[in-house]
Every structure is written in structure tokens, then in C-alpha cells.
Amino acid sequence: MGLPPFARWKEAEPCVDQQATWDQENNKAHGSWGMGLYPTCNGSGQNECLGHGAENVSGCLDGMWAERDQNGCSGCDACNEGYNPDCPNCDFYGQATGDVCGHYVNMSAKYFSKVACGFSAAGGWIAINFQ
């Protein structure tokens, strides 16, 4: 898409590790984010890979990137200049069409410039926070 790479948000990585660990231990995707746990690394968006582990992170990211090819996500690129959960033809949460587009939106957003990746101490989940 010709987007610049995200800068590594290194100082947030230990905190994002804790988020991934808590979420896996409690079996709640985005659970520590939504509850306000570990707020110093929340940033403004989060993606999460459940059960992929570090060795399969590429497959998880490929799946998130592929969300753009779903019918309910056809308008998402028009909204990558600024967050808008009501962007036409972009079902961010999958509530209208069942096609979840939010992971793709976060990865292609021009309004994020940093990313921190965290890996669960339990060895399965990965959290990716954007700022």
C-alpha cells in the first residue's frame, strides 16, 4: 500500500507482554485492554493473535491483512486517514456483516506510527498495540 513502516514502540513491549499473558490466562481476547489493565501501553488500537505463538506470527498477520478482501471490508481503505468505526462498507467490529475488519484497519491506518508486540509468558498469544 506504500505505507511507511511503523516505528518500534520498544518501551511498551514489557507491558504488552503482560497484556498478552493476562489475556491468555483468562481466555479473553483484548481483555486486559478493555478492562483498563496495564494502561501505560494501551496506545490507541490493539490486535491479538490467539494461540499462534511467536513461531506462527506471520500466519496470524497474514490473516489480519486478508480481512481487506472480505465483502464487509471493501470501504476500509477510504477510512485509513482517521479512526471511524462507522466508515461506510467497513465493518470494524463485524457487527453488521460478520466480516471483522478492525485488525486490517489498525495495520493499514495512517494515523498510527508506532507498534509494540507482546508475547504471552504462557507461550501462545501475541498482543500488538498501536500508537
Buried (B, 14 or more C-beta within 10 A) or exposed (E): EEEEEBEEBEEBBEBBBBBBBBBBBEEBBEBBBEEEBBEEBBBEBBBBBBEBBEEBBEEBBEEBBEBBEBEBBBEBBEBBEEBBEEBEBBBBEBEEBEBBBBBBBBBBBEEBEBBBBBBBBEEBBBBBBBB
